[in-house]
């Protein structure tokens, strides 16, 4: 790996530490309950932003193989922005008339929840679009450095401003969400202005781009399914477990997120690189083979580090009363992270070749296994084991899909050879 690409990966990985550090500060200075609430919020915001983000970002990243990439980028940004507005309006109505008085999770009932989810989810969409645009233009180093500022600055300013406001625990999360949204908005506006990409805040855009809307759904479904499963798991934890077990899950999930984030960073480099060079078969195959082993090595190395540091993390976060539970949960989540990283390699390969229906089918497989595991869970360890089985199932699905396609191609080649001779 060149020094340039190494800096890109390190910078992006450092950015992802921002929410982890914010969670640590919440756990230490505001309480384990606030930490669990923050993770629930982060999962929900990721879910509600997933359709606009995961529909647009892969198409922007792979736009280099198309004859008019500029139009493809502009179209996806317009559809994504329009969907953000519609989704937020729809959720406001649902929250006000259903969740505000009827949710089983107390944290969801207050206005602080809606405001936090509004700021955080919009911020995630703006960040995803800006980052994808820079990666598609192969400005990886700039994207990496900007990511560090976008993710770390809200943590610093939130605690600088909110640290003196004792007794108002919810405010620190709202403040963090607002600062994150602000940094993402500055990032998005700066990038789109630099590349002279026009966009519209009008929801009517998607009705003129109905084909783009359908493609958004097809492209994003795998990610939407996973993020919905993440949210259901977090809601189950907040509903049925005490503060410290909930915080144990929160930390294990954040470590899991960091582990799978690095392959997603590499995907931001790999997908546009392969898309822009898709006709150079020999070079493409070499890069694909190299990246596969890198994915496995990075995920496995991070998992080993987490396992080695598990006792230190237990003391640092105040989990001394639940040491066995914490170790078991950390290990299971890191096993799931390794499986997810291997699956990510196959997912990104499918994105390059626009095989979005296969991704959607994989999303169905993952969600069904995950929901079955959550519904049948009693202990926290059983709930976390659902992640392992879900990623194992979807990985098998992708491997069998690959074998099936290979068998079909080999069969067609043999038939063609026999006819020729």
C-alpha positions, 0 to 999 in steps of 0.5 A: 500500500502506498504512503498516500493510500495509507494516510487516507485509511488512517485519516478516515479511521481516525474520523470514526473514532469521534463517535466512539470517543463521544460515547466514552465521555458520555459513559464516564461523565454523564452515565451508562444510560446516556451512552445507551441512548446515544447508540440507539440514536446513532442507529436510528439516524443511520437507518432513517438516512440509509435510503437517501445515502445508500441509494446515492453513494454507491451510484456516485462512486461507480459513476466513472464507468458511465459515459456521463458521470457528471449527470449521474452524480448530479441526479443522485444528489438531487434525489437524495436531498429530496428524499431526506426532506420527505423522510423527515416530514414523514417521521415527524408525523409518525413520531408526533402521533405514534411514538411521542406517547406510545413508545416503549423506550422512554428516551424516544418520547421527548422532543430532544429525541426528534431534534437529535435524530433530525440533525444527526440523520441529515448530517449523515446524508450530507457527509455521505454525499460529499465524501462520495463525490470526493472519492469519485473524483479520486480526491481521497486524501482531501476526503480523509482529512475532511472526515477527521474534522467533520467527526472530531470537531463536534465532540470537542465543541459539544463538551466545551459548551455542554460540559458546564450544563450539569443536570441536563443530560439530554442536552449534550446529545442534542448539542452534539447532533446539531454540531455534527449536522453543522460540520457536515453541512459546511463540508457538503456545501464546500464540496458541491461548490468546488465541483460546481454541482447543482442540487435542489431542496425541492421534493418534487425533483424525485417525481421527475426522477422516478427511475432514479427513485426506483434505482435508489431503492434497489441499490440501497436495500441491503444497507437499509436492511442492515441498519434496520436490524441494527436499530431493532437490536439497539431498541431491544437492548434499551427496552429489556436490559439494565444500564451497564449491560446496555452500555456493554452492548453499546461499546461492543457495537461501536468497536464493531462499527470501527472494525467494519468502517475500515473496509468501507473506507477502502471501498471508497477507494476501491469502487471508483478505482475499479469503475474508472479502470473496468476495461483493463482486465489484468490490472482490475483482477490484480487489485481485486485479489490484493484487496481481498486479503487486505480486508481479511487482514485488517478486520482480523488484526483489529479484532485481535487487538480488541480481544487483547484489550478487553480487560482494560476496556472493562476497567475503563468503562466501569464494567467490573461487575459484568466481566464475563458478559463483557468479554463474551459480547466483545468476542462475538461482535468481533467475529461478526465484524470479520464476517462482515468485512469479508462480505463487504469485499463481495458487496463492493465487487457487486456495486462495481458491476451494478448487481444491485438485485443480488445485493437486495436479495442478500439484504433479505437474507441478513434481515430475516436471520437477524430478526429471527435471532432478536425475537428469540433472544433472552440474554445479551450474549444471545442477542449479539450472537444474532449478528454472527449468524446473520453475517455468516448467512449472508456471506454464504449467500454471496459465496454460493451466488459467486459459485453459481454464476461461475458454473453458468459461465463455464457451462456457456463457454463449454457449449460454445466450444462444442458448437465451434468444434 
